[in-house]
Amino acid sequence: MSDVLIRGADHVLTMDDDRRELQGADIRIEDGAITEIGKGLRSDGEVVLAHGCVVTPGLVNTHHHLYQTLTKAVPGGQDALLFGWLKTLYPIWSRFGPEEMRVSALVGLAELAMTGCTLTSDHLYLYPNGARLDDTVHAALDIGMRFHPTRGAMSIGESAGGLPPDALVENERAILEDCIRVIDAFHDPSVGAMVRVGVAPCSPFSVSRGLMRDAALLARDKGVMMHTHLAENDEDIAYSLAQFGCRPGQYAEELGWTGPDVWHAHCVKLDGAEIDLFAASRTGVAHCPCSNCRLGSGIAPVRAMRDAGVNVGLGVDGSASNDMGSLIGEARQAMLLQRVARGADAMSAREALEIATRGGADVLGRADCGRIEIGARGDVAVWDVSGVESAGSWDPAALLLAGPGRVRDLFVEGAQVVRDGVVVTVDLPVVVEEARRMARGLAEG
């Protein structure tokens, strides 16, 4: 792989251990990793001029449902709470197949890339009509994004008291066998890995207690991470108390779902004891502020989590409950919501950007990502702050206050994915038109 030199950035927000901010700096990426940071660097490879730009680590998305990109703004689900929203969407998702999964993922990944994301997780928990996790993995490889898919699952259908229709649930033995298959096929534990796989039963209200426990045992035997939804809204808490006789945090702890190899999505309704549990056990949280607003779930106690020492990253969540996949927009929303809840000094623009970069990388166990430092992976976002969005800004490095919503350039493992605001790894207009055709077909039944 040839060298890339990003030259003369107005500001570089490193997110390294010292949170250094550099001016007029160069960054050299060689063989996928950052090898030099300084001024006046030289390279025989490609030189990317970054005058008038802010450079950040690539953003990290810790929670997504890429398959949902084909179901944005669905009537009947636009104004529903979580459980009602799910019941509206399940019948539509049951008509998906492998090609819908692949195209939906391509569009979602491209949207993430254009908003600065270089590493994303994905939570795929339904597999209708022959769809497999493989469909989304291949899409990520085509886009060139670093990927952490999780093999999700639902095993309790409506007839057994669960939310999903029976047609979308799977046999638990088959679920575990397929977890082993996809881990063996795709998981790469090495530094710089482009694909890692996790195990992710959908939620406490869609799988059995036994599957939660068995999934944790399997994940730890295979050395992979674990992910699920937890404490998303008041309905979620009520279900846990009624069905399990305890709060979600206690349920998670009893089944082995706490620890540095676990991260939970949402956690809007964690109480103080649960926050302390997650901090002590180093359990991670994927904060999804836009989705939480869209579904009326509430404001997650991110300030309290951060102050207690909980690892927190950001997630755009699925496009059926967000309708957009802008990770930089998610960071701004996270900052604003904490200010609404706790006051104007509750979260700075720089702290929110740290959560979106280094914070998310730490949640996913990727200390090699989310920062610009020697030895880190060459995942870098270049933001042009010479345009109208930043005009008049006294502090262009405060990117979330007055900055563009899309990157100019994006590099993953030193390879360019976005150039001058355009995804260059796939023919995106063709993919978008295919997505539109599929969405129309789904809408027409």
JOKAFEN-V430498 format. One record per residue. N is the residue number from 1. RES is the residue in one letter. PSI is psi in degrees with one decimal (999 if undefined). D_LAST is the distance of its C-alpha to the last C-alpha in whole Angstrom. Layout:
n:N res:RES psi:PSI d_last:D_LAST
n:N res:RES psi:PSI d_last:D_LAST
This chain:
n:1 res:M psi:132.9 d_last:47
n:2 res:S psi:163.9 d_last:48
n:3 res:D psi:152.4 d_last:50
n:4 res:V psi:132.0 d_last:48
n:5 res:L psi:116.3 d_last:50
n:6 res:I psi:115.4 d_last:49
n:7 res:R psi:133.1 d_last:52
n:8 res:G psi:39.5 d_last:53
n:9 res:A psi:137.6 d_last:50
n:10 res:D psi:-44.4 d_last:51
n:11 res:H psi:137.1 d_last:50
n:12 res:V psi:114.5 d_last:49
n:13 res:L psi:99.5 d_last:48
n:14 res:T psi:-32.8 d_last:48
n:15 res:M psi:28.5 d_last:47
n:16 res:D psi:-174.5 d_last:50
n:17 res:D psi:-28.9 d_last:52
n:18 res:D psi:0.5 d_last:54
n:19 res:R psi:43.8 d_last:51
n:20 res:R psi:144.1 d_last:53
n:21 res:E psi:118.7 d_last:52
n:22 res:L psi:149.3 d_last:54
n:23 res:Q psi:137.5 d_last:55
n:24 res:G psi:29.5 d_last:55
n:25 res:A psi:156.8 d_last:54
n:26 res:D psi:152.7 d_last:53
n:27 res:I psi:126.2 d_last:51
n:28 res:R psi:130.7 d_last:51
n:29 res:I psi:125.9 d_last:48
n:30 res:E psi:128.8 d_last:50
n:31 res:D psi:39.9 d_last:48
n:32 res:G psi:-6.3 d_last:45
n:33 res:A psi:155.6 d_last:47
n:34 res:I psi:122.6 d_last:49
n:35 res:T psi:-22.9 d_last:53
n:36 res:E psi:144.9 d_last:54
n:37 res:I psi:127.0 d_last:54
n:38 res:G psi:-156.5 d_last:57
n:39 res:K psi:146.4 d_last:58
n:40 res:G psi:28.2 d_last:59
n:41 res:L psi:155.7 d_last:58
n:42 res:R psi:152.7 d_last:58
n:43 res:S psi:144.5 d_last:55
n:44 res:D psi:-2.0 d_last:55
n:45 res:G psi:-154.4 d_last:51
n:46 res:E psi:137.3 d_last:49
n:47 res:V psi:125.2 d_last:50
n:48 res:V psi:114.7 d_last:47
n:49 res:L psi:129.9 d_last:49
n:50 res:A psi:25.6 d_last:48
n:51 res:H psi:139.2 d_last:50
n:52 res:G psi:17.2 d_last:49
n:53 res:C psi:152.2 d_last:46
n:54 res:V psi:132.9 d_last:46
n:55 res:V psi:131.4 d_last:45
n:56 res:T psi:163.8 d_last:43
n:57 res:P psi:153.3 d_last:42
n:58 res:G psi:142.1 d_last:39
n:59 res:L psi:156.6 d_last:36
n:60 res:V psi:125.0 d_last:35
n:61 res:N psi:116.8 d_last:32
n:62 res:T psi:0.0 d_last:32
n:63 res:H psi:125.3 d_last:28
n:64 res:H psi:158.0 d_last:25
n:65 res:H psi:88.3 d_last:22
n:66 res:L psi:-29.6 d_last:21
n:67 res:Y psi:-20.7 d_last:17
n:68 res:Q psi:-4.6 d_last:16
n:69 res:T psi:-24.5 d_last:17
n:70 res:L psi:-1.3 d_last:13
n:71 res:T psi:54.3 d_last:13
n:72 res:K psi:143.2 d_last:16
n:73 res:A psi:43.4 d_last:16
n:74 res:V psi:124.5 d_last:13
n:75 res:P psi:143.9 d_last:14
n:76 res:G psi:-23.7 d_last:15
n:77 res:G psi:-4.2 d_last:16
n:78 res:Q psi:-29.1 d_last:18
n:79 res:D psi:22.3 d_last:21
n:80 res:A psi:153.3 d_last:21
n:81 res:L psi:173.1 d_last:24
n:82 res:L psi:-55.6 d_last:23
n:83 res:F psi:-40.1 d_last:22
n:84 res:G psi:-36.7 d_last:20
n:85 res:W psi:-45.6 d_last:18
n:86 res:L psi:-43.3 d_last:18
n:87 res:K psi:-27.1 d_last:16
n:88 res:T psi:-39.7 d_last:14
n:89 res:L psi:-30.5 d_last:13
n:90 res:Y psi:-46.9 d_last:13
n:91 res:P psi:-31.6 d_last:10
n:92 res:I psi:-46.4 d_last:8
n:93 res:W psi:-26.5 d_last:11
n:94 res:S psi:-14.5 d_last:11
n:95 res:R psi:-0.2 d_last:8
n:96 res:F psi:157.9 d_last:11
n:97 res:G psi:-172.3 d_last:14
n:98 res:P psi:-40.3 d_last:17
n:99 res:E psi:-37.1 d_last:16
n:100 res:E psi:-41.3 d_last:14
n:101 res:M psi:-43.9 d_last:17
n:102 res:R psi:-48.3 d_last:20
n:103 res:V psi:-41.6 d_last:18
n:104 res:S psi:-42.3 d_last:17
n:105 res:A psi:-41.4 d_last:21
n:106 res:L psi:-45.8 d_last:23
n:107 res:V psi:-44.9 d_last:21
n:108 res:G psi:-40.6 d_last:22
n:109 res:L psi:-39.7 d_last:26
n:110 res:A psi:-40.8 d_last:27
n:111 res:E psi:-42.5 d_last:26
n:112 res:L psi:-46.4 d_last:28
n:113 res:A psi:-43.0 d_last:31
n:114 res:M psi:-16.3 d_last:31
n:115 res:T psi:23.1 d_last:32
n:116 res:G psi:2.8 d_last:35
n:117 res:C psi:131.7 d_last:33
n:118 res:T psi:-19.4 d_last:35
n:119 res:L psi:124.0 d_last:34
n:120 res:T psi:143.5 d_last:31
n:121 res:S psi:169.8 d_last:30
n:122 res:D psi:140.7 d_last:26
n:123 res:H psi:99.3 d_last:25
n:124 res:L psi:113.8 d_last:22
n:125 res:Y psi:7.3 d_last:22
n:126 res:L psi:144.8 d_last:19
n:127 res:Y psi:63.6 d_last:18
n:128 res:P psi:149.8 d_last:15
n:129 res:N psi:39.4 d_last:15
n:130 res:G psi:3.8 d_last:19
n:131 res:A psi:148.7 d_last:18
n:132 res:R psi:163.2 d_last:22
n:133 res:L psi:-29.0 d_last:24
n:134 res:D psi:-33.3 d_last:26
n:135 res:D psi:-40.3 d_last:22
n:136 res:T psi:-33.6 d_last:23
n:137 res:V psi:-44.8 d_last:27
n:138 res:H psi:-34.7 d_last:27
n:139 res:A psi:-42.8 d_last:25
n:140 res:A psi:-38.9 d_last:28
n:141 res:L psi:-36.4 d_last:31
n:142 res:D psi:-42.8 d_last:29
n:143 res:I psi:-34.5 d_last:29
n:144 res:G psi:21.1 d_last:33
n:145 res:M psi:144.3 d_last:32
n:146 res:R psi:133.7 d_last:34
n:147 res:F psi:136.7 d_last:32
n:148 res:H psi:73.7 d_last:32
n:149 res:P psi:151.0 d_last:29
n:150 res:T psi:135.6 d_last:29
n:151 res:R psi:95.4 d_last:27
n:152 res:G psi:178.9 d_last:26
n:153 res:A psi:150.7 d_last:25
n:154 res:M psi:134.1 d_last:23
n:155 res:S psi:-6.3 d_last:25
n:156 res:I psi:107.9 d_last:25
n:157 res:G psi:-176.9 d_last:22
n:158 res:E psi:-38.4 d_last:22
n:159 res:S psi:-19.4 d_last:24
n:160 res:A psi:13.8 d_last:27
n:161 res:G psi:5.1 d_last:27
n:162 res:G psi:178.9 d_last:25
n:163 res:L psi:-44.3 d_last:22
n:164 res:P psi:151.0 d_last:19
n:165 res:P psi:150.6 d_last:17
n:166 res:D psi:-29.4 d_last:19
n:167 res:A psi:-17.1 d_last:17
n:168 res:L psi:-1.2 d_last:17
n:169 res:V psi:160.5 d_last:21
n:170 res:E psi:160.4 d_last:23
n:171 res:N psi:135.8 d_last:27
n:172 res:E psi:-35.9 d_last:30
n:173 res:R psi:-42.0 d_last:32
n:174 res:A psi:-36.1 d_last:29
n:175 res:I psi:-49.7 d_last:28
n:176 res:L psi:-38.3 d_last:32
n:177 res:E psi:-38.7 d_last:32
n:178 res:D psi:-30.4 d_last:29
n:179 res:C psi:-45.7 d_last:31
n:180 res:I psi:-41.9 d_last:34
n:181 res:R psi:-48.6 d_last:33
n:182 res:V psi:-32.1 d_last:31
n:183 res:I psi:-48.1 d_last:34
n:184 res:D psi:-33.1 d_last:36
n:185 res:A psi:-35.0 d_last:34
n:186 res:F psi:-22.3 d_last:34
n:187 res:H psi:129.7 d_last:36
n:188 res:D psi:108.0 d_last:39
n:189 res:P psi:-3.2 d_last:42
n:190 res:S psi:158.5 d_last:44
n:191 res:V psi:135.9 d_last:45
n:192 res:G psi:7.4 d_last:43
n:193 res:A psi:139.1 d_last:40
n:194 res:M psi:-23.0 d_last:37
n:195 res:V psi:125.7 d_last:34
n:196 res:R psi:150.5 d_last:35
n:197 res:V psi:141.0 d_last:33
n:198 res:G psi:170.6 d_last:33
n:199 res:V psi:131.6 d_last:32
n:200 res:A psi:72.7 d_last:29
n:201 res:P psi:140.1 d_last:28
n:202 res:C psi:-52.3 d_last:26
n:203 res:S psi:163.1 d_last:28
n:204 res:P psi:-19.5 d_last:30
n:205 res:F psi:11.1 d_last:28
n:206 res:S psi:1.9 d_last:25
n:207 res:V psi:163.8 d_last:28
n:208 res:S psi:162.4 d_last:31
n:209 res:R psi:-37.5 d_last:35
n:210 res:G psi:-41.0 d_last:36
n:211 res:L psi:-38.3 d_last:33
n:212 res:M psi:-46.0 d_last:34
n:213 res:R psi:-44.7 d_last:38
n:214 res:D psi:-36.6 d_last:37
n:215 res:A psi:-38.6 d_last:35
n:216 res:A psi:-42.2 d_last:38
n:217 res:L psi:-42.5 d_last:40
n:218 res:L psi:-46.3 d_last:38
n:219 res:A psi:-43.1 d_last:38
n:220 res:R psi:-31.3 d_last:41
n:221 res:D psi:-35.8 d_last:42
n:222 res:K psi:-10.3 d_last:40
n:223 res:G psi:35.3 d_last:41
n:224 res:V psi:166.4 d_last:38
n:225 res:M psi:167.7 d_last:37
n:226 res:M psi:142.6 d_last:35
n:227 res:H psi:144.2 d_last:32
n:228 res:T psi:174.7 d_last:30
n:229 res:H psi:146.3 d_last:29
n:230 res:L psi:136.6 d_last:32
n:231 res:A psi:48.3 d_last:33
n:232 res:E psi:-37.9 d_last:30
n:233 res:N psi:-174.4 d_last:31
n:234 res:D psi:-36.0 d_last:32
n:235 res:E psi:-40.3 d_last:30
n:236 res:D psi:-46.3 d_last:30
n:237 res:I psi:-44.8 d_last:34
n:238 res:A psi:-41.0 d_last:34
n:239 res:Y psi:-44.1 d_last:32
n:240 res:S psi:-44.6 d_last:34
n:241 res:L psi:-40.4 d_last:37
n:242 res:A psi:-40.9 d_last:36
n:243 res:Q psi:-34.8 d_last:35
n:244 res:F psi:-10.5 d_last:37
n:245 res:G psi:22.8 d_last:40
n:246 res:C psi:168.7 d_last:41
n:247 res:R psi:162.1 d_last:39
n:248 res:P psi:-37.4 d_last:37
n:249 res:G psi:-42.3 d_last:39
n:250 res:Q psi:-41.3 d_last:42
n:251 res:Y psi:-45.8 d_last:39
n:252 res:A psi:-44.9 d_last:38
n:253 res:E psi:-41.7 d_last:42
n:254 res:E psi:-29.8 d_last:42
n:255 res:L psi:8.8 d_last:40
n:256 res:G psi:17.8 d_last:41
n:257 res:W psi:43.3 d_last:39
n:258 res:T psi:153.9 d_last:41
n:259 res:G psi:169.9 d_last:43
n:260 res:P psi:-12.7 d_last:43
n:261 res:D psi:14.8 d_last:40
n:262 res:V psi:137.8 d_last:38
n:263 res:W psi:140.8 d_last:36
n:264 res:H psi:140.5 d_last:34
n:265 res:A psi:139.9 d_last:31
n:266 res:H psi:-80.6 d_last:31
n:267 res:C psi:36.0 d_last:34
n:268 res:V psi:-34.2 d_last:34
n:269 res:K psi:22.1 d_last:36
n:270 res:L psi:139.1 d_last:39
n:271 res:D psi:-179.0 d_last:42
n:272 res:G psi:-40.7 d_last:46
n:273 res:A psi:-38.6 d_last:46
n:274 res:E psi:-37.7 d_last:43
n:275 res:I psi:-44.1 d_last:44
n:276 res:D psi:-38.5 d_last:47
n:277 res:L psi:-46.5 d_last:46
n:278 res:F psi:-36.7 d_last:43
n:279 res:A psi:-46.2 d_last:46
n:280 res:A psi:-34.1 d_last:49
n:281 res:S psi:-4.2 d_last:46
n:282 res:R psi:36.1 d_last:45
n:283 res:T psi:135.1 d_last:41
n:284 res:G psi:161.0 d_last:39
n:285 res:V psi:134.9 d_last:36
n:286 res:A psi:108.8 d_last:33
n:287 res:H psi:126.8 d_last:33
n:288 res:C psi:75.1 d_last:30
n:289 res:P psi:-41.4 d_last:31
n:290 res:C psi:-43.9 d_last:29
n:291 res:S psi:-41.2 d_last:26
n:292 res:N psi:-36.4 d_last:29
n:293 res:C psi:-46.2 d_last:29
n:294 res:R psi:-41.2 d_last:25
n:295 res:L psi:2.8 d_last:25
n:296 res:G psi:30.3 d_last:28
n:297 res:S psi:-26.5 d_last:30
n:298 res:G psi:-174.8 d_last:33
n:299 res:I psi:116.9 d_last:35
n:300 res:A psi:143.8 d_last:36
n:301 res:P psi:61.5 d_last:40
n:302 res:V psi:-37.9 d_last:40
n:303 res:R psi:-44.8 d_last:44
n:304 res:A psi:-39.1 d_last:45
n:305 res:M psi:-49.4 d_last:43
n:306 res:R psi:-42.2 d_last:45
n:307 res:D psi:-31.2 d_last:48
n:308 res:A psi:-14.9 d_last:48
n:309 res:G psi:14.8 d_last:48
n:310 res:V psi:136.4 d_last:44
n:311 res:N psi:120.7 d_last:42
n:312 res:V psi:131.7 d_last:39
n:313 res:G psi:179.0 d_last:37
n:314 res:L psi:151.7 d_last:34
n:315 res:G psi:139.4 d_last:30
n:316 res:V psi:-17.3 d_last:27
n:317 res:D psi:-178.7 d_last:25
n:318 res:G psi:153.2 d_last:21
n:319 res:S psi:-7.0 d_last:20
n:320 res:A psi:-16.8 d_last:17
n:321 res:S psi:8.0 d_last:21
n:322 res:N psi:-41.0 d_last:23
n:323 res:D psi:-4.5 d_last:21
n:324 res:M psi:161.3 d_last:23
n:325 res:G psi:49.4 d_last:25
n:326 res:S psi:108.4 d_last:29
n:327 res:L psi:-35.3 d_last:31
n:328 res:I psi:-34.6 d_last:34
n:329 res:G psi:-35.0 d_last:32
n:330 res:E psi:-39.1 d_last:32
n:331 res:A psi:-43.4 d_last:36
n:332 res:R psi:-42.9 d_last:37
n:333 res:Q psi:-39.0 d_last:35
n:334 res:A psi:-44.9 d_last:36
n:335 res:M psi:-47.5 d_last:40
n:336 res:L psi:-39.9 d_last:39
n:337 res:L psi:-39.0 d_last:38
n:338 res:Q psi:-33.1 d_last:41
n:339 res:R psi:-38.5 d_last:43
n:340 res:V psi:-42.2 d_last:41
n:341 res:A psi:-34.5 d_last:42
n:342 res:R psi:-6.0 d_last:45
n:343 res:G psi:164.2 d_last:47
n:344 res:A psi:-20.7 d_last:47
n:345 res:D psi:14.5 d_last:49
n:346 res:A psi:-32.5 d_last:46
n:347 res:M psi:128.6 d_last:45
n:348 res:S psi:165.0 d_last:46
n:349 res:A psi:-37.6 d_last:44
n:350 res:R psi:-36.9 d_last:46
n:351 res:E psi:-41.3 d_last:45
n:352 res:A psi:-38.7 d_last:41
n:353 res:L psi:-34.3 d_last:41
n:354 res:E psi:-41.5 d_last:43
n:355 res:I psi:-36.7 d_last:40
n:356 res:A psi:-13.8 d_last:38
n:357 res:T psi:-87.3 d_last:40
n:358 res:R psi:-40.0 d_last:42
n:359 res:G psi:-47.5 d_last:41
n:360 res:G psi:-39.2 d_last:38
n:361 res:A psi:-40.6 d_last:39
n:362 res:D psi:-38.6 d_last:42
n:363 res:V psi:-39.6 d_last:39
n:364 res:L psi:7.4 d_last:37
n:365 res:G psi:28.8 d_last:41
n:366 res:R psi:74.2 d_last:41
n:367 res:A psi:-9.8 d_last:45
n:368 res:D psi:1.2 d_last:45
n:369 res:C psi:171.5 d_last:42
n:370 res:G psi:8.4 d_last:42
n:371 res:R psi:155.3 d_last:45
n:372 res:I psi:102.7 d_last:47
n:373 res:E psi:161.5 d_last:50
n:374 res:I psi:128.8 d_last:52
n:375 res:G psi:-18.7 d_last:51
n:376 res:A psi:160.7 d_last:47
n:377 res:R psi:154.0 d_last:44
n:378 res:G psi:58.5 d_last:44
n:379 res:D psi:103.3 d_last:41
n:380 res:V psi:137.7 d_last:42
n:381 res:A psi:133.9 d_last:40
n:382 res:V psi:118.7 d_last:42
n:383 res:W psi:120.6 d_last:41
n:384 res:D psi:113.7 d_last:43
n:385 res:V psi:21.1 d_last:44
n:386 res:S psi:-0.1 d_last:46
n:387 res:G psi:-171.2 d_last:43
n:388 res:V psi:-32.3 d_last:43
n:389 res:E psi:-33.8 d_last:41
n:390 res:S psi:-0.1 d_last:44
n:391 res:A psi:127.7 d_last:47
n:392 res:G psi:-4.0 d_last:50
n:393 res:S psi:130.6 d_last:49
n:394 res:W psi:-16.1 d_last:52
n:395 res:D psi:78.1 d_last:50
n:396 res:P psi:-23.4 d_last:48
n:397 res:A psi:-16.7 d_last:48
n:398 res:A psi:65.7 d_last:46
n:399 res:L psi:-32.6 d_last:43
n:400 res:L psi:-12.4 d_last:40
n:401 res:L psi:-43.2 d_last:43
n:402 res:A psi:83.8 d_last:43
n:403 res:G psi:169.5 d_last:41
n:404 res:P psi:155.5 d_last:38
n:405 res:G psi:-4.7 d_last:35
n:406 res:R psi:151.6 d_last:34
n:407 res:V psi:156.4 d_last:37
n:408 res:R psi:-47.3 d_last:39
n:409 res:D psi:148.6 d_last:39
n:410 res:L psi:132.6 d_last:38
n:411 res:F psi:134.5 d_last:39
n:412 res:V psi:120.9 d_last:38
n:413 res:E psi:32.2 d_last:41
n:414 res:G psi:-4.5 d_last:43
n:415 res:A psi:137.9 d_last:40
n:416 res:Q psi:124.4 d_last:39
n:417 res:V psi:-36.5 d_last:35
n:418 res:V psi:130.3 d_last:35
n:419 res:R psi:124.7 d_last:38
n:420 res:D psi:40.0 d_last:38
n:421 res:G psi:3.6 d_last:35
n:422 res:V psi:131.5 d_last:33
n:423 res:V psi:127.5 d_last:31
n:424 res:V psi:0.1 d_last:33
n:425 res:T psi:-20.4 d_last:32
n:426 res:V psi:162.1 d_last:29
n:427 res:D psi:85.5 d_last:28
n:428 res:L psi:-40.9 d_last:26
n:429 res:P psi:-37.9 d_last:25
n:430 res:V psi:-42.7 d_last:23
n:431 res:V psi:-42.2 d_last:21
n:432 res:V psi:-41.2 d_last:20
n:433 res:E psi:-38.2 d_last:19
n:434 res:E psi:-39.0 d_last:17
n:435 res:A psi:-40.6 d_last:15
n:436 res:R psi:-42.2 d_last:14
n:437 res:R psi:-43.8 d_last:13
n:438 res:M psi:-41.0 d_last:11
n:439 res:A psi:-40.6 d_last:10
n:440 res:R psi:-42.1 d_last:9
n:441 res:G psi:-41.1 d_last:6
n:442 res:L psi:-39.9 d_last:5
n:443 res:A psi:-32.8 d_last:5
n:444 res:E psi:-6.3 d_last:4
n:445 res:G psi:999 d_last:0
